[in-house]
Amino acid sequence: MYLLKKLKNIFHSKKELLFYRDFQGFTGGHLKVWDYFNHAIQSKQYDPKIHFSPTTTWENNPWLNHEKINKAWQPEQANCLFLAGLDWNVLTKIPDVPIINFIQHIRHSVSTDPRYVFLQNKAIRICVSEEVTEALRDSQQVNGPIFTNPNGIDIQPLPVIKHRYNLLIAGLKQPSLAINLQKYLNIKNVKVLTNPLPRKDFLNIMNQAKITVFLPSSYNEGFFLPALEGMVLNTIVICPDCVGNRSFCKHDVNCLMPEYNIAGILTMIDIASSMSDSKRQTMLNNAKQTTKQYTLIQEQQNFLNILDNVKNIW
């Protein structure tokens, strides 16, 4: 009983780290905030809480019925805030507490983007890739320290099965391009994804594809996690350069990187389709080796090193 009481006292002595989300459907951005929320649960000094916008949807929302949801938005009562994307807009005034600003995209550094003005607000910024960090520094607008913490993944390899699809086109961010690509293909058993679906279903489909073409947004990505997920799931990854994938996508080593146009992508599909078994296996092995450098455990440790030293960093 004494030990239980002592543990409760230790828990309640933790400071509050307050998150905010406007959840309008599952995205990679929400996934990473969810990861960081769970990282914070392991903190020795902070206890995470989260508040959602009134218009938040709960389908495929990982926080559904979570015990750490705050119904009221009271940032002035928190000891530290965790903001990402456009979360800054929820603040009527900036409270006098440390703010961790999670940066997942290069667009934060673009002067015409609505996120750009927030760089002038004092914050401890954590970027998902070196490319994002470099873009922020080049903007010369950042108020506060910048850290790089590459995205980590924790996908358990799914059972190896006979490939159901010769080719998967993951075109959720470029549906028109995905549909146009399919028109030029002379390949049987092609799967084209253009609509959002639960992440579990997306990973299962990818696991059944011999080759997967990923179509990032037309603008530069901050990291582009799906290509790394493909490397885990034993599919040959075809992914064009989108800046944020340069640290882990290596052409003709662990993936194929086409020119970002129909002709370039079709060329790489032909190369992947005619690849020898030995070449294919070498590329898949290299891809698996690459993913070992991007673990959720390392991401968590890097974040906790920052979070539990916020007082000194701030």
C-alpha positions as semicolon CSV with decimal commas, in nm:
position;residue;x (nm);y (nm);z (nm)
1;M;0,000;0,000;0,000
2;Y;0,283;0,240;0,088
3;L;0,461;0,165;-0,239
4;L;0,140;0,217;-0,437
5;K;0,080;0,551;-0,267
6;K;0,438;0,657;-0,333
7;L;0,406;0,566;-0,702
8;K;0,083;0,767;-0,727
9;N;0,254;1,068;-0,572
10;I;0,540;1,043;-0,819
11;F;0,296;1,022;-1,109
12;H;0,090;1,319;-0,995
13;S;0,404;1,525;-0,941
14;K;0,474;1,519;-1,315
15;K;0,426;1,837;-1,513
16;E;0,155;1,860;-1,777
17;L;0,254;1,850;-2,143
18;L;-0,052;1,961;-2,339
19;F;-0,114;1,853;-2,698
20;Y;-0,380;1,981;-2,938
21;R;-0,529;1,821;-3,249
22;D;-0,792;1,906;-3,506
23;F;-0,852;1,553;-3,633
24;Q;-1,037;1,540;-3,966
25;G;-0,926;1,193;-4,071
26;F;-0,619;0,978;-4,027
27;T;-0,302;1,116;-4,187
28;G;0,070;1,055;-4,155
29;G;0,094;1,383;-3,965
30;H;-0,154;1,264;-3,703
31;L;0,029;0,931;-3,683
32;K;0,355;1,099;-3,584
33;V;0,186;1,323;-3,325
34;W;0,029;1,005;-3,185
35;D;0,378;0,851;-3,167
36;Y;0,514;1,154;-2,983
37;F;0,218;1,152;-2,745
38;N;0,305;0,793;-2,654
39;H;0,672;0,881;-2,625
40;A;0,579;1,149;-2,370
41;I;0,402;0,889;-2,154
42;Q;0,749;0,744;-2,089
43;S;0,884;1,079;-1,968
44;K;1,014;1,102;-1,613
45;Q;0,906;1,464;-1,581
46;Y;0,598;1,518;-1,798
47;D;0,251;1,368;-1,820
48;P;0,088;1,421;-2,163
49;K;-0,270;1,540;-2,204
50;I;-0,453;1,627;-2,524
51;H;-0,744;1,846;-2,627
52;F;-0,934;1,816;-2,955
53;S;-1,113;2,072;-3,165
54;P;-1,496;2,072;-3,146
55;T;-1,516;1,950;-3,508
56;T;-1,281;1,654;-3,456
57;T;-1,395;1,323;-3,603
58;W;-1,337;0,998;-3,417
59;E;-1,337;0,740;-3,694
60;N;-0,986;0,588;-3,713
61;N;-0,880;0,831;-3,439
62;P;-0,616;0,656;-3,224
63;W;-0,710;0,869;-2,922
64;L;-1,069;0,744;-2,918
65;N;-1,179;0,710;-2,552
66;H;-0,823;0,778;-2,432
67;E;-0,796;0,848;-2,060
68;K;-0,565;1,145;-2,117
69;I;-0,809;1,360;-2,316
70;N;-0,882;1,704;-2,167
71;K;-1,233;1,820;-2,252
72;A;-1,145;2,183;-2,177
73;W;-0,873;2,378;-2,358
74;Q;-0,670;2,541;-2,079
75;P;-0,317;2,606;-2,208
76;E;-0,248;2,852;-1,926
77;Q;-0,266;2,563;-1,678
78;A;-0,014;2,346;-1,864
79;N;0,358;2,340;-1,792
80;C;0,454;2,286;-2,156
81;L;0,276;2,282;-2,492
82;F;0,325;2,054;-2,791
83;L;0,212;2,217;-3,115
84;A;0,233;2,091;-3,473
85;G;0,119;2,226;-3,808
86;L;-0,150;2,491;-3,768
87;D;-0,207;2,418;-3,398
88;W;-0,075;2,768;-3,320
89;N;-0,409;2,908;-3,440
90;V;-0,587;2,775;-3,134
91;L;-0,392;3,010;-2,907
92;T;-0,559;3,344;-2,832
93;K;-0,234;3,446;-2,669
94;I;0,097;3,268;-2,629
95;P;0,132;3,144;-2,269
96;D;0,453;3,197;-2,077
97;V;0,555;2,830;-2,081
98;P;0,795;2,628;-2,295
99;I;0,651;2,532;-2,634
100;I;0,766;2,234;-2,839
101;N;0,689;2,290;-3,207
102;F;0,690;1,969;-3,410
103;I;0,781;2,044;-3,774
104;Q;0,690;1,775;-4,027
105;H;0,719;1,961;-4,354
106;I;0,947;2,185;-4,558
107;R;0,651;2,411;-4,636
108;H;0,688;2,574;-4,292
109;S;0,985;2,760;-4,442
110;V;0,792;2,891;-4,746
111;S;0,693;3,255;-4,700
112;T;0,353;3,210;-4,870
113;D;0,254;2,920;-4,643
114;P;0,031;3,004;-4,342
115;R;0,270;2,816;-4,111
116;Y;0,560;3,047;-4,199
117;V;0,456;3,330;-3,962
118;F;0,468;3,094;-3,665
119;L;0,847;3,054;-3,702
120;Q;0,881;3,391;-3,532
121;N;0,718;3,254;-3,217
122;K;0,966;3,131;-2,959
123;A;0,968;2,752;-2,947
124;I;1,185;2,443;-2,926
125;R;1,151;2,302;-3,276
126;I;1,185;1,934;-3,360
127;C;1,217;1,855;-3,731
128;V;1,151;1,513;-3,883
129;S;1,450;1,524;-4,119
130;E;1,776;1,705;-4,185
131;E;1,619;1,846;-4,500
132;V;1,344;2,016;-4,296
133;T;1,596;2,146;-4,044
134;E;1,811;2,292;-4,321
135;A;1,507;2,459;-4,482
136;L;1,410;2,621;-4,151
137;R;1,761;2,749;-4,089
138;D;1,781;2,888;-4,442
139;S;1,462;3,084;-4,380
140;Q;1,638;3,286;-4,106
141;Q;1,301;3,326;-3,938
142;V;1,330;3,073;-3,657
143;N;1,303;3,195;-3,299
144;G;1,450;2,928;-3,073
145;P;1,663;2,613;-3,094
146;I;1,615;2,351;-3,367
147;F;1,661;1,976;-3,327
148;T;1,646;1,700;-3,587
149;N;1,476;1,375;-3,492
150;P;1,429;1,151;-3,798
151;N;1,094;0,976;-3,816
152;G;1,094;0,626;-3,676
153;I;0,869;0,334;-3,763
154;D;0,761;0,025;-3,576
155;I;0,596;-0,205;-3,829
156;Q;0,618;-0,569;-3,748
157;P;0,689;-0,763;-4,069
158;L;0,366;-0,917;-4,192
159;P;0,352;-1,283;-4,296
160;V;0,521;-1,335;-4,631
161;I;0,254;-1,432;-4,880
162;K;0,234;-1,492;-5,251
163;H;0,203;-1,155;-5,419
164;R;-0,156;-1,073;-5,500
165;Y;-0,061;-0,763;-5,701
166;N;0,220;-0,728;-5,951
167;L;0,203;-0,352;-5,900
168;L;0,052;-0,118;-5,644
169;I;0,019;0,254;-5,714
170;A;-0,015;0,445;-5,388
171;G;-0,173;0,759;-5,526
172;L;-0,364;0,904;-5,234
173;K;-0,178;1,235;-5,269
174;Q;-0,183;1,233;-5,650
175;P;-0,504;1,053;-5,756
176;S;-0,518;1,199;-6,108
177;L;-0,158;1,099;-6,179
178;A;-0,222;0,750;-6,040
179;I;-0,521;0,698;-6,268
180;N;-0,332;0,832;-6,571
181;L;-0,038;0,601;-6,499
182;Q;-0,264;0,300;-6,501
183;K;-0,380;0,382;-6,855
184;Y;-0,026;0,333;-6,988
185;L;0,039;0,003;-6,813
186;N;0,039;-0,337;-6,975
187;I;0,062;-0,531;-6,650
188;K;-0,185;-0,775;-6,496
189;N;-0,303;-0,748;-6,134
190;V;-0,249;-0,376;-6,076
191;K;-0,396;-0,213;-5,764
192;V;-0,448;0,164;-5,761
193;L;-0,523;0,347;-5,435
194;T;-0,664;0,698;-5,462
195;N;-0,886;0,721;-5,154
196;P;-0,791;0,721;-4,785
197;L;-0,828;0,393;-4,599
198;P;-0,732;0,265;-4,253
199;R;-0,356;0,239;-4,211
200;K;-0,378;-0,131;-4,126
201;D;-0,554;-0,197;-4,457
202;F;-0,300;0,011;-4,648
203;L;-0,010;-0,184;-4,497
204;N;-0,179;-0,516;-4,570
205;I;-0,230;-0,420;-4,936
206;M;0,132;-0,304;-4,964
207;N;0,247;-0,635;-4,818
208;Q;0,072;-0,810;-5,106
209;A;0,240;-0,604;-5,378
210;K;0,554;-0,712;-5,561
211;I;0,626;-0,351;-5,662
212;T;0,486;-0,030;-5,514
213;V;0,491;0,312;-5,680
214;F;0,462;0,595;-5,429
215;L;0,338;0,934;-5,547
216;P;0,432;1,210;-5,301
217;S;0,267;1,551;-5,307
218;S;0,374;1,782;-5,589
219;Y;0,540;2,006;-5,332
220;N;0,834;1,890;-5,126
221;E;0,766;1,640;-4,849
222;G;0,916;1,662;-4,502
223;F;1,001;1,292;-4,475
224;F;0,753;1,073;-4,669
225;L;0,708;0,782;-4,431
226;P;0,518;0,548;-4,672
227;A;0,832;0,477;-4,877
228;L;1,012;0,364;-4,563
229;E;0,712;0,151;-4,467
230;G;0,732;-0,012;-4,809
231;M;1,093;-0,106;-4,743
232;V;0,981;-0,295;-4,432
233;L;0,709;-0,482;-4,617
234;N;0,921;-0,649;-4,881
235;T;0,791;-0,458;-5,181
236;I;1,022;-0,298;-5,437
237;V;0,989;0,073;-5,372
238;I;0,959;0,319;-5,660
239;C;0,955;0,672;-5,526
240;P;1,065;1,001;-5,686
241;D;1,282;1,252;-5,506
242;C;1,063;1,465;-5,276
243;V;1,352;1,619;-5,074
244;G;1,250;1,474;-4,738
245;N;1,322;1,118;-4,854
246;R;1,681;1,181;-4,959
247;S;1,829;1,050;-4,636
248;F;1,685;0,700;-4,681
249;C;1,590;0,660;-5,049
250;K;1,899;0,560;-5,250
251;H;1,844;0,496;-5,618
252;D;1,935;0,148;-5,741
253;V;2,045;0,056;-5,389
254;N;1,729;0,018;-5,181
255;C;1,472;0,162;-5,424
256;L;1,422;0,315;-5,768
257;M;1,387;0,694;-5,796
258;P;1,231;0,807;-6,122
259;E;1,193;1,150;-6,272
260;Y;0,862;1,275;-6,137
261;N;0,660;1,241;-6,455
262;I;0,467;0,963;-6,627
263;A;0,753;0,870;-6,863
264;G;1,006;0,852;-6,581
265;I;0,782;0,642;-6,358
266;L;0,690;0,404;-6,639
267;T;1,061;0,350;-6,712
268;M;1,125;0,250;-6,351
269;I;0,822;0,020;-6,348
270;D;0,969;-0,159;-6,652
271;I;1,308;-0,190;-6,480
272;A;1,150;-0,325;-6,161
273;S;0,928;-0,570;-6,351
274;S;1,222;-0,718;-6,544
275;M;1,462;-0,723;-6,248
276;S;1,646;-1,051;-6,192
277;D;1,570;-1,245;-5,874
278;S;1,918;-1,181;-5,737
279;K;1,900;-0,808;-5,806
280;R;1,553;-0,790;-5,651
281;Q;1,665;-0,973;-5,337
282;T;1,971;-0,751;-5,300
283;M;1,755;-0,440;-5,320
284;L;1,505;-0,578;-5,069
285;N;1,787;-0,670;-4,829
286;N;1,936;-0,322;-4,860
287;A;1,594;-0,173;-4,793
288;K;1,547;-0,381;-4,478
289;Q;1,892;-0,271;-4,359
290;T;1,799;0,092;-4,415
291;T;1,486;0,065;-4,200
292;K;1,692;-0,047;-3,902
293;Q;1,830;0,307;-3,880
294;Y;1,480;0,453;-3,833
295;T;1,333;0,288;-3,527
296;L;1,057;0,422;-3,306
297;I;1,274;0,339;-3,005
298;Q;1,546;0,576;-3,124
299;E;1,290;0,843;-3,208
300;Q;1,147;0,812;-2,857
301;Q;1,486;0,835;-2,689
302;N;1,582;1,143;-2,889
303;F;1,254;1,313;-2,797
304;L;1,278;1,226;-2,428
305;N;1,632;1,367;-2,419
306;I;1,481;1,697;-2,534
307;L;1,160;1,683;-2,331
308;D;1,325;1,598;-2,000
309;N;1,573;1,883;-2,052
310;V;1,322;2,146;-2,163
311;K;1,399;2,368;-1,865
312;N;1,767;2,396;-1,965
313;I;1,698;2,420;-2,338
314;W;1,427;2,683;-2,302
